[in-house]
Amino acid sequence: MNVVMLSGRLTKDPKPNDSGKIANVTLAIDRPYPFSKDKNGDRVSDFLMLKFIGERNANHAMQYLHKGIKINVRGLPRPNRQRPL
């Protein structure tokens, strides 16, 4: 089983779906050195969409997480196959 551990900052407040059982957030992750800067010297970040699944997890995310807070996440990777490469 693949397990992923991520550390980054939230780009916006968690938003629940219509049923309230899933909260969606976007996590901004700084790239590690030596990949941390582009050709112009600007810092590079990756943006990943995360889902807190389950009513309890979604409620905790909406209650305690907000834009700009740094969080650590452990979970299972699921590639989004809906977007073209």
N, C-alpha and C positions, 0 to 999 in steps of 0.2 A: 504494500500500500504506500502511495506517495503522500507525504505530509509536507506542507509548506508553512514556513514561519516568516512573517513580514513585519516590518516596522516602518511607520511613516505617519504623515499627518492627514487629517480629513480635510477635503476641499470644500465640503458643505455639510450642513446638518443632515442627519439621517431622515429619510422620507419613507413612511410606511406605504405598502400597497393597499388596494381597496379592502382586502379582508383584514388587514392589520396583523397578519402573521409573518410578514417578511418586511425587513427594513433594508433599504438600499443606500449605500454610501460609496464614495470614491476616495481611494487612498493614494496620496502622492508619495512616491518612494524615490529618494535621492540615489543616484547610481554610485557605486563604490569607486574609489580611486583605482586605476588610472582612467576609467571610463566616465568620470564625473563631469568632464567639460567637453564642449563641442569645438569646432574649428575656430570659432570666434572667442572662445574663452568663457562662454556662458555656461552656467551649471545646467545639467540635464537631469530631468526627473521622469519617471514612468508613472502613469496613472492607471490604477486597476480598480475595476468595479467589484465591490464585495456585497454579499447578501447575508444578513443575519436571519436565519430561518428558524421559525417557531415563534409562537406568540410571546413567550417569556423572553427569549433572546431579543426579539424586535422591540419589546417594551423597555428592556434594559438599555438597548442602544439609543433609543429616543430619549430616555431619561438622563443618561449619564454622558453621552457623547455629543460634541458640538464642533463646529468648524474650527480648524486650527489645532485641535488637541492631538498630541502624539500618542499613538496606540501601537501595541504589538498584537498580532493576530496569528493564530495557529489554525490550520484547517486543511481541507482537501481541495486540490486544484481541479477545476472543471472548465475546460476551454469553452469559450463562447463560439459556437460554430455558425451562428447566424450572420456574422459579419464576414465579408470577403477579405482576403488577404491583400 
